[in-house]
Amino acid sequence: MKVKASGLIISILAVAAALVLLIGDDGFCASRTIRIGHIVHMTGAYAAGQVGINEGFLDGVEAANLHMKLPAGVRFEGAWMDGGTDTSKSMTAFKKLTGGDNPVVLIIGESTPVALALKKWFIKKQIPSLEGGSGQELFNLPSWTFSVPSPYVNELGAWIDFYTKEVWPKKGLKRAPRFAWLTWDIAPGRAQITDEAKAYLTSKGVEIVGEEFIPVVPTDVSAQILRLKEKKVDFTYGLMYYNALAVVMKEFDRQGLIDQVDVGMTYAFQPQIFMKTVGNLSRNVYVTALSPPLESWGRVCPPVLEMWKKNRREGLPSPDLYLFGFNKALVACEAIRLALEKTGPDKLNGQAVFAALKGMKSYDMWGAGNAVSFGEKKRYGQDSVSLIRLDDAKLKVLGEYPTPNLTKYNWEK
């Protein structure tokens, strides 16, 4: 009997010890693995321009577990699926991530067209989305879709401001600069072509001379570039991945336009791979970027460099893409951390994370990008870009510039 009693006491003590480990500082059971979804496009037309994003996402989640102050027993887990650059495949991924015994409380996306197709489903499922794309229709309320970047059309505004103040005056030409859109022939590529953007260009004394559209996977773009040449374009703006712009710049070179036209690109671009692909043909390309270059990570965002080295990511072709995945993971984890402060782990759900995102202000992602602020109605985070120039096959950071609101919505009302 004494032996049995001793065994019983030991068992009770063991259970009690286990319970102690599961009890947080506030006295509730805090053990929980919180899953964060990621629909990334590893196949299809977007695949070449998304290599490294998922590694950055996973490392960002790991870094949050290491460095964020979370309730005892709580940890984040990244759960990714391939969207295949396809709405139907991405919808299947959405259903799997939001189903099961432990559904995700937030999904990070990497495609404006997919995000537009799934926008109503996020509302219906009451799961917030943190999107890598930034087309303004994503943010037309009601919307549970948030985006780290400033809308594409606002980034165009920053490029116009910079070009008319810093670039054009140095050319010494006594006429209005001529502008054309040069962009992918898809929804995010056309997202900067709005009445508001046209009015802003005109207000800055710019002459708009046209629009040229590039296929997602281009082969021959000679006709588009010839039309730009005939219109004597001075500068352009648009969105496309590095592999598409590489074809464009080679045609620019063939037609003698490399040093005649300044090419502006949105953040959805991969400058490191692009420079390796076209070399010095990149010398008059500018990017409205969102994040610091690799060379400065040790100074401005040490935890990112720590994970980059720890998980041996140096072989990835684009640090920019890696950081693009990393910083969205940090925004997601910070929103969940803020929600946990109000709900505790046992009551955390998509609604709580949605409320936390709306309340996020000036979150700097540990230095991994320009500050992010959302609002009750404002669904995009960044209000500035870091302009960079690709010159002599090197990144030259020109500074941080505000993005004027050129959307058709007033987020303050």
SULNORDA-V679876 format. One record per pair of residues at least 6 apart in sequence whose C-alpha atoms are under 8 Angstrom apart, sorted by sequence separation. I is the first residue (numbers start at 1). J is the second residue. D is the distance in whole Angstrom. If there is no record, write none. Layout:
# SULNORDA-V679876
i=I j=J d=D
i=I j=J d=D
This chain:
# SULNORDA-V679876
i=23 j=29 d=5
i=24 j=30 d=5
i=41 j=47 d=6
i=83 j=89 d=5
i=84 j=90 d=7
i=97 j=103 d=6
i=98 j=104 d=6
i=109 j=115 d=7
i=122 j=128 d=6
i=139 j=145 d=7
i=183 j=189 d=5
i=184 j=190 d=7
i=201 j=207 d=7
i=202 j=208 d=8
i=252 j=258 d=5
i=308 j=314 d=7
i=316 j=322 d=8
i=364 j=370 d=6
i=365 j=371 d=7
i=374 j=380 d=6
i=389 j=395 d=6
i=390 j=396 d=6
i=22 j=29 d=6
i=23 j=30 d=6
i=82 j=89 d=8
i=83 j=90 d=4
i=97 j=104 d=6
i=98 j=105 d=8
i=122 j=129 d=7
i=138 j=145 d=6
i=139 j=146 d=7
i=183 j=190 d=7
i=201 j=208 d=7
i=214 j=221 d=7
i=275 j=282 d=6
i=297 j=304 d=7
i=298 j=305 d=6
i=364 j=371 d=4
i=373 j=380 d=8
i=374 j=381 d=5
i=388 j=395 d=6
i=389 j=396 d=5
i=22 j=30 d=6
i=23 j=31 d=8
i=42 j=50 d=7
i=82 j=90 d=7
i=83 j=91 d=8
i=138 j=146 d=8
i=274 j=282 d=8
i=292 j=300 d=8
i=297 j=305 d=6
i=340 j=348 d=6
i=363 j=371 d=5
i=364 j=372 d=6
i=373 j=381 d=5
i=388 j=396 d=5
i=389 j=397 d=7
i=22 j=31 d=6
i=41 j=50 d=7
i=42 j=51 d=7
i=168 j=177 d=7
i=249 j=258 d=7
i=339 j=348 d=7
i=343 j=352 d=7
i=362 j=371 d=5
i=363 j=372 d=5
i=372 j=381 d=4
i=373 j=382 d=7
i=388 j=397 d=4
i=389 j=398 d=7
i=40 j=50 d=8
i=65 j=75 d=6
i=83 j=93 d=7
i=198 j=208 d=8
i=214 j=224 d=8
i=362 j=372 d=5
i=363 j=373 d=7
i=371 j=381 d=8
i=372 j=382 d=5
i=387 j=397 d=6
i=388 j=398 d=5
i=65 j=76 d=6
i=82 j=93 d=7
i=213 j=224 d=7
i=361 j=372 d=6
i=362 j=373 d=5
i=371 j=382 d=6
i=372 j=383 d=8
i=386 j=397 d=7
i=387 j=398 d=5
i=388 j=399 d=7
i=64 j=76 d=8
i=81 j=93 d=6
i=181 j=193 d=8
i=212 j=224 d=6
i=360 j=372 d=8
i=361 j=373 d=4
i=370 j=382 d=6
i=371 j=383 d=8
i=386 j=398 d=7
i=387 j=399 d=6
i=40 j=53 d=8
i=134 j=147 d=6
i=339 j=352 d=6
i=360 j=373 d=6
i=361 j=374 d=6
i=386 j=399 d=6
i=387 j=400 d=6
i=40 j=54 d=7
i=62 j=76 d=8
i=131 j=145 d=7
i=133 j=147 d=7
i=134 j=148 d=8
i=339 j=353 d=5
i=359 j=373 d=8
i=360 j=374 d=6
i=370 j=384 d=7
i=386 j=400 d=4
i=387 j=401 d=7
i=61 j=76 d=6
i=62 j=77 d=8
i=129 j=144 d=6
i=130 j=145 d=6
i=131 j=146 d=6
i=132 j=147 d=6
i=134 j=149 d=6
i=136 j=151 d=6
i=338 j=353 d=8
i=359 j=374 d=7
i=360 j=375 d=7
i=370 j=385 d=7
i=385 j=400 d=6
i=386 j=401 d=6
i=38 j=54 d=8
i=61 j=77 d=7
i=115 j=131 d=7
i=128 j=144 d=5
i=129 j=145 d=5
i=130 j=146 d=5
i=131 j=147 d=5
i=132 j=148 d=7
i=133 j=149 d=7
i=134 j=150 d=7
i=135 j=151 d=6
i=136 j=152 d=8
i=212 j=228 d=8
i=339 j=355 d=8
i=358 j=374 d=5
i=359 j=375 d=6
i=370 j=386 d=8
i=384 j=400 d=7
i=385 j=401 d=5
i=61 j=78 d=6
i=127 j=144 d=7
i=128 j=145 d=6
i=129 j=146 d=6
i=130 j=147 d=5
i=131 j=148 d=7
i=132 j=149 d=7
i=134 j=151 d=5
i=135 j=152 d=6
i=336 j=353 d=6
i=339 j=356 d=5
i=357 j=374 d=7
i=358 j=375 d=5
i=359 j=376 d=7
i=384 j=401 d=5
i=385 j=402 d=6
i=79 j=97 d=8
i=115 j=133 d=8
i=126 j=144 d=8
i=128 j=146 d=7
i=130 j=148 d=7
i=134 j=152 d=6
i=210 j=228 d=8
i=269 j=287 d=8
i=335 j=353 d=6
i=338 j=356 d=6
i=357 j=375 d=8
i=358 j=376 d=5
i=384 j=402 d=4
i=385 j=403 d=7
i=38 j=57 d=8
i=112 j=131 d=8
i=119 j=138 d=7
i=304 j=323 d=8
i=358 j=377 d=8
i=383 j=402 d=6
i=384 j=403 d=5
i=58 j=78 d=6
i=107 j=127 d=7
i=109 j=129 d=7
i=111 j=131 d=7
i=112 j=132 d=8
i=123 j=143 d=7
i=265 j=285 d=7
i=267 j=287 d=6
i=336 j=356 d=7
i=358 j=378 d=8
i=383 j=403 d=5
i=57 j=78 d=8
i=106 j=127 d=6
i=107 j=128 d=7
i=108 j=129 d=6
i=109 j=130 d=6
i=110 j=131 d=6
i=111 j=132 d=6
i=112 j=133 d=5
i=116 j=137 d=8
i=123 j=144 d=6
i=263 j=284 d=6
i=264 j=285 d=6
i=265 j=286 d=6
i=266 j=287 d=6
i=267 j=288 d=5
i=335 j=356 d=5
i=358 j=379 d=8
i=383 j=404 d=8
i=105 j=127 d=6
i=106 j=128 d=5
i=107 j=129 d=5
i=108 j=130 d=5
i=109 j=131 d=5
i=110 j=132 d=5
i=111 j=133 d=5
i=112 j=134 d=7
i=116 j=138 d=6
i=122 j=144 d=6
i=209 j=231 d=7
i=262 j=284 d=5
i=263 j=285 d=5
i=264 j=286 d=5
i=265 j=287 d=5
i=266 j=288 d=5
i=267 j=289 d=5
i=304 j=326 d=8
i=335 j=357 d=5
i=105 j=128 d=7
i=106 j=129 d=6
i=107 j=130 d=6
i=108 j=131 d=6
i=109 j=132 d=6
i=110 j=133 d=6
i=112 j=135 d=6
i=115 j=138 d=7
i=120 j=143 d=8
i=122 j=145 d=7
i=225 j=248 d=8
i=258 j=281 d=7
i=261 j=284 d=7
i=262 j=285 d=6
i=263 j=286 d=6
i=264 j=287 d=6
i=265 j=288 d=6
i=266 j=289 d=7
i=267 j=290 d=6
i=90 j=114 d=7
i=106 j=130 d=7
i=108 j=132 d=7
i=109 j=133 d=8
i=119 j=143 d=7
i=209 j=233 d=7
i=216 j=240 d=8
i=262 j=286 d=7
i=264 j=288 d=8
i=119 j=144 d=7
i=236 j=261 d=7
i=240 j=265 d=7
i=259 j=284 d=7
i=294 j=319 d=6
i=335 j=360 d=7
i=54 j=80 d=8
i=85 j=111 d=8
i=87 j=113 d=8
i=112 j=138 d=8
i=119 j=145 d=7
i=218 j=244 d=6
i=221 j=247 d=8
i=225 j=251 d=7
i=234 j=260 d=7
i=235 j=261 d=5
i=236 j=262 d=6
i=237 j=263 d=6
i=238 j=264 d=6
i=239 j=265 d=6
i=240 j=266 d=8
i=258 j=284 d=7
i=293 j=319 d=8
i=294 j=320 d=8
i=87 j=114 d=5
i=91 j=118 d=7
i=98 j=125 d=8
i=179 j=206 d=7
i=217 j=244 d=6
i=220 j=247 d=8
i=221 j=248 d=7
i=225 j=252 d=7
i=233 j=260 d=8
i=234 j=261 d=5
i=235 j=262 d=5
i=236 j=263 d=5
i=237 j=264 d=4
i=238 j=265 d=5
i=239 j=266 d=5
i=241 j=268 d=7
i=242 j=269 d=6
i=293 j=320 d=7
i=86 j=114 d=7
i=177 j=205 d=8
i=178 j=206 d=6
i=179 j=207 d=6
i=180 j=208 d=6
i=185 j=213 d=5
i=216 j=244 d=7
i=219 j=247 d=7
i=229 j=257 d=7
i=233 j=261 d=7
i=234 j=262 d=6
i=235 j=263 d=6
i=236 j=264 d=6
i=237 j=265 d=6
i=238 j=266 d=6
i=240 j=268 d=7
i=241 j=269 d=5
i=242 j=270 d=6
i=246 j=274 d=7
i=250 j=278 d=8
i=253 j=281 d=7
i=85 j=114 d=8
i=176 j=205 d=6
i=177 j=206 d=5
i=178 j=207 d=5
i=179 j=208 d=5
i=180 j=209 d=6
i=181 j=210 d=7
i=182 j=211 d=6
i=183 j=212 d=7
i=184 j=213 d=5
i=185 j=214 d=5
i=215 j=244 d=8
i=218 j=247 d=7
i=222 j=251 d=6
i=226 j=255 d=8
i=235 j=264 d=7
i=237 j=266 d=8
i=239 j=268 d=7
i=240 j=269 d=6
i=241 j=270 d=7
i=242 j=271 d=7
i=249 j=278 d=8
i=291 j=320 d=7
i=87 j=117 d=7
i=115 j=145 d=8
i=176 j=206 d=6
i=177 j=207 d=6
i=178 j=208 d=6
i=179 j=209 d=6
i=180 j=210 d=5
i=181 j=211 d=5
i=182 j=212 d=5
i=183 j=213 d=5
i=184 j=214 d=5
i=185 j=215 d=6
i=186 j=216 d=8
i=214 j=244 d=8
i=221 j=251 d=7
i=225 j=255 d=8
i=239 j=269 d=7
i=176 j=207 d=6
i=178 j=209 d=6
i=179 j=210 d=7
i=180 j=211 d=5
i=181 j=212 d=6
i=182 j=213 d=6
i=183 j=214 d=6
i=184 j=215 d=6
i=185 j=216 d=7
i=242 j=273 d=7
i=243 j=274 d=7
i=246 j=277 d=7
i=250 j=281 d=7
i=180 j=212 d=7
i=181 j=213 d=8
i=182 j=214 d=7
i=184 j=216 d=6
i=242 j=274 d=5
i=246 j=278 d=6
i=249 j=281 d=7
i=291 j=323 d=7
i=331 j=363 d=8
i=249 j=282 d=7
i=291 j=324 d=8
i=378 j=411 d=5
i=331 j=365 d=7
i=377 j=411 d=6
i=378 j=412 d=8
i=330 j=365 d=6
i=377 j=412 d=7
i=152 j=188 d=8
i=156 j=192 d=7
i=47 j=84 d=8
i=46 j=84 d=8
i=47 j=85 d=8
i=153 j=191 d=7
i=154 j=192 d=8
i=327 j=365 d=6
i=43 j=82 d=7
i=46 j=85 d=6
i=152 j=191 d=6
i=153 j=192 d=4
i=34 j=74 d=7
i=36 j=76 d=7
i=38 j=78 d=7
i=40 j=80 d=7
i=42 j=82 d=6
i=43 j=83 d=8
i=44 j=84 d=5
i=45 j=85 d=6
i=152 j=192 d=6
i=153 j=193 d=7
i=157 j=197 d=7
i=164 j=204 d=7
i=30 j=71 d=6
i=31 j=72 d=7
i=32 j=73 d=6
i=33 j=74 d=6
i=34 j=75 d=6
i=35 j=76 d=6
i=36 j=77 d=6
i=37 j=78 d=6
i=38 j=79 d=6
i=39 j=80 d=6
i=40 j=81 d=6
i=41 j=82 d=5
i=42 j=83 d=7
i=43 j=84 d=5
i=44 j=85 d=5
i=153 j=194 d=8
i=156 j=197 d=8
i=160 j=201 d=7
i=327 j=368 d=6
i=30 j=72 d=6
i=31 j=73 d=4
i=32 j=74 d=5
i=33 j=75 d=5
i=34 j=76 d=5
i=35 j=77 d=5
i=36 j=78 d=5
i=37 j=79 d=5
i=38 j=80 d=4
i=39 j=81 d=5
i=40 j=82 d=5
i=41 j=83 d=5
i=42 j=84 d=6
i=43 j=85 d=7
i=44 j=86 d=8
i=327 j=369 d=7
i=30 j=73 d=6
i=31 j=74 d=5
i=32 j=75 d=7
i=33 j=76 d=6
i=34 j=77 d=6
i=35 j=78 d=6
i=36 j=79 d=6
i=37 j=80 d=6
i=38 j=81 d=6
i=39 j=82 d=6
i=40 j=83 d=6
i=41 j=84 d=5
i=42 j=85 d=8
i=157 j=200 d=7
i=161 j=204 d=8
i=30 j=74 d=6
i=33 j=77 d=7
i=35 j=79 d=6
i=37 j=81 d=8
i=39 j=83 d=6
i=40 j=84 d=8
i=41 j=85 d=5
i=153 j=197 d=7
i=160 j=204 d=8
i=273 j=317 d=6
i=272 j=317 d=7
i=273 j=318 d=6
i=323 j=368 d=7
i=25 j=71 d=8
i=192 j=238 d=7
i=272 j=318 d=6
i=24 j=71 d=6
i=25 j=72 d=7
i=271 j=318 d=8
i=272 j=319 d=7
i=24 j=72 d=5
i=180 j=228 d=8
i=190 j=238 d=8
i=270 j=318 d=7
i=272 j=320 d=7
i=23 j=72 d=7
i=24 j=73 d=8
i=189 j=238 d=6
i=271 j=320 d=8
i=22 j=72 d=7
i=189 j=239 d=5
i=270 j=320 d=6
i=21 j=72 d=8
i=22 j=73 d=6
i=39 j=90 d=7
i=188 j=239 d=7
i=189 j=240 d=7
i=270 j=321 d=7
i=21 j=73 d=8
i=135 j=187 d=8
i=135 j=188 d=6
i=180 j=233 d=7
i=39 j=93 d=7
i=134 j=188 d=8
i=178 j=232 d=7
i=179 j=233 d=6
i=182 j=236 d=6
i=183 j=237 d=7
i=184 j=238 d=7
i=39 j=94 d=8
i=133 j=188 d=8
i=136 j=191 d=8
i=178 j=233 d=5
i=179 j=234 d=6
i=180 j=235 d=7
i=181 j=236 d=5
i=182 j=237 d=6
i=183 j=238 d=4
i=184 j=239 d=6
i=135 j=191 d=6
i=177 j=233 d=8
i=178 j=234 d=5
i=179 j=235 d=5
i=180 j=236 d=5
i=181 j=237 d=5
i=182 j=238 d=5
i=183 j=239 d=5
i=184 j=240 d=5
i=177 j=234 d=6
i=178 j=235 d=7
i=179 j=236 d=6
i=180 j=237 d=7
i=181 j=238 d=6
i=182 j=239 d=8
i=183 j=240 d=6
i=177 j=235 d=8
i=37 j=97 d=6
i=303 j=366 d=8
i=304 j=368 d=7
i=301 j=366 d=6
i=300 j=366 d=8
i=301 j=367 d=5
i=35 j=102 d=7
i=37 j=104 d=6
i=300 j=367 d=5
i=301 j=368 d=5
i=34 j=102 d=8
i=35 j=103 d=7
i=36 j=104 d=5
i=37 j=105 d=8
i=39 j=107 d=7
i=300 j=368 d=7
i=35 j=104 d=5
i=36 j=105 d=6
i=37 j=106 d=6
i=38 j=107 d=6
i=39 j=108 d=6
i=40 j=109 d=6
i=41 j=110 d=7
i=34 j=104 d=7
i=35 j=105 d=7
i=36 j=106 d=5
i=37 j=107 d=4
i=38 j=108 d=5
i=39 j=109 d=5
i=40 j=110 d=6
i=34 j=105 d=7
i=35 j=106 d=8
i=36 j=107 d=6
i=37 j=108 d=6
i=38 j=109 d=6
i=39 j=110 d=7
i=297 j=368 d=8
i=36 j=108 d=8
i=113 j=187 d=6
i=112 j=187 d=7
i=113 j=188 d=7
i=112 j=188 d=6
i=292 j=368 d=7
i=291 j=368 d=6
i=292 j=369 d=6
i=291 j=369 d=4
i=290 j=369 d=6
i=291 j=370 d=7
i=290 j=370 d=6
i=156 j=237 d=7
i=290 j=384 d=8
i=292 j=386 d=8
i=290 j=385 d=5
i=291 j=386 d=7
i=289 j=385 d=6
i=290 j=386 d=6
i=288 j=385 d=6
i=289 j=386 d=5
i=288 j=386 d=6
i=289 j=387 d=6
i=288 j=387 d=5
i=289 j=388 d=7
i=287 j=387 d=6
i=288 j=388 d=7
i=286 j=387 d=7
i=287 j=388 d=5
i=286 j=388 d=6
i=287 j=389 d=6
i=293 j=395 d=8
i=286 j=389 d=4
i=285 j=389 d=6
i=286 j=390 d=6
i=159 j=264 d=7
i=284 j=389 d=7
i=285 j=390 d=6
i=283 j=389 d=8
i=284 j=390 d=7
i=285 j=391 d=8
i=283 j=390 d=5
i=284 j=391 d=7
i=282 j=390 d=6
i=283 j=391 d=4
i=282 j=391 d=7
i=283 j=392 d=6
i=156 j=266 d=8
i=282 j=392 d=8
i=283 j=393 d=7
i=155 j=266 d=7
i=280 j=391 d=7
i=282 j=393 d=7
i=280 j=392 d=6
i=279 j=392 d=8
i=280 j=393 d=5
i=152 j=266 d=7
i=279 j=393 d=6
i=275 j=390 d=8
i=276 j=393 d=8
i=275 j=393 d=6
i=271 j=390 d=8
i=275 j=394 d=8
i=271 j=395 d=8
i=159 j=288 d=7
i=158 j=288 d=8
i=155 j=288 d=6
i=133 j=268 d=8
i=149 j=290 d=7
i=45 j=216 d=7
i=45 j=217 d=7
i=148 j=328 d=7
i=49 j=241 d=6
i=49 j=242 d=7
i=49 j=243 d=8
i=48 j=243 d=8
i=132 j=328 d=8
i=130 j=328 d=7
i=130 j=332 d=7
i=200 j=406 d=8
i=197 j=406 d=6
i=144 j=354 d=7
i=196 j=406 d=6
i=196 j=407 d=7
i=196 j=408 d=7
i=49 j=269 d=7
i=108 j=328 d=7
i=49 j=270 d=7
i=108 j=329 d=8
i=128 j=350 d=6
i=127 j=350 d=5
i=128 j=351 d=8
i=108 j=332 d=8
i=126 j=350 d=6
i=127 j=351 d=7
i=148 j=372 d=7
i=126 j=351 d=6
i=128 j=353 d=7
i=106 j=332 d=7
i=128 j=354 d=6
i=158 j=384 d=8
i=127 j=354 d=7
i=158 j=385 d=7
i=159 j=387 d=8
i=151 j=380 d=7
i=155 j=384 d=8
i=150 j=380 d=6
i=155 j=385 d=7
i=149 j=380 d=6
i=150 j=381 d=6
i=147 j=379 d=6
i=148 j=380 d=6
i=149 j=381 d=6
i=150 j=382 d=5
i=146 j=379 d=5
i=147 j=380 d=5
i=148 j=381 d=5
i=149 j=382 d=5
i=150 j=383 d=6
i=145 j=379 d=7
i=146 j=380 d=6
i=147 j=381 d=6
i=148 j=382 d=6
i=149 j=383 d=8
i=150 j=384 d=7
i=146 j=381 d=8
i=150 j=385 d=8
i=141 j=377 d=7
i=143 j=379 d=8
i=139 j=378 d=7
i=63 j=303 d=7
i=139 j=379 d=5
i=63 j=304 d=8
i=139 j=380 d=7
i=158 j=401 d=6
i=60 j=304 d=8
i=63 j=307 d=7
i=105 j=349 d=6
i=106 j=350 d=6
i=158 j=402 d=6
i=105 j=350 d=5
i=158 j=403 d=5
i=134 j=380 d=7
i=157 j=403 d=6
i=158 j=404 d=7
i=106 j=353 d=7
i=157 j=404 d=6
i=59 j=307 d=6
i=105 j=353 d=7
i=155 j=403 d=6
i=157 j=405 d=8
i=59 j=308 d=8
i=154 j=403 d=5
i=155 j=404 d=8
i=157 j=406 d=7
i=154 j=404 d=6
i=154 j=405 d=6
i=59 j=311 d=8
i=154 j=406 d=5
i=150 j=403 d=7
i=153 j=406 d=6
i=154 j=407 d=7
i=153 j=407 d=7
i=151 j=407 d=8
i=76 j=333 d=8
i=55 j=313 d=8
i=52 j=316 d=6
i=51 j=316 d=8
i=52 j=317 d=7
i=56 j=321 d=8
i=57 j=322 d=8
i=60 j=325 d=8
i=61 j=326 d=8
i=51 j=317 d=7
i=52 j=318 d=7
i=56 j=322 d=4
i=60 j=326 d=5
i=64 j=330 d=7
i=51 j=318 d=7
i=52 j=319 d=8
i=55 j=322 d=6
i=56 j=323 d=6
i=59 j=326 d=6
i=60 j=327 d=7
i=70 j=337 d=7
i=53 j=321 d=5
i=54 j=322 d=7
i=56 j=324 d=7
i=57 j=325 d=4
i=58 j=326 d=7
i=61 j=329 d=6
i=69 j=337 d=8
i=52 j=321 d=6
i=53 j=322 d=5
i=56 j=325 d=4
i=57 j=326 d=5
i=60 j=329 d=5
i=61 j=330 d=7
i=64 j=333 d=7
i=71 j=340 d=8
i=140 j=409 d=8
i=51 j=321 d=7
i=52 j=322 d=5
i=53 j=323 d=7
i=55 j=325 d=7
i=56 j=326 d=4
i=57 j=327 d=8
i=60 j=330 d=6
i=50 j=321 d=7
i=51 j=322 d=8
i=53 j=324 d=6
i=54 j=325 d=6
i=55 j=326 d=8
i=56 j=327 d=8
i=57 j=328 d=7
i=58 j=329 d=8
i=74 j=345 d=7
i=136 j=407 d=7
i=53 j=325 d=4
i=57 j=329 d=5
i=61 j=333 d=7
i=52 j=325 d=8
i=53 j=326 d=7
i=56 j=329 d=8
i=71 j=344 d=8
i=71 j=345 d=8
i=36 j=332 d=8
i=32 j=345 d=7
i=30 j=344 d=7
i=31 j=345 d=7
i=32 j=346 d=8
i=30 j=345 d=6
i=29 j=345 d=8
i=30 j=346 d=7
i=29 j=346 d=7
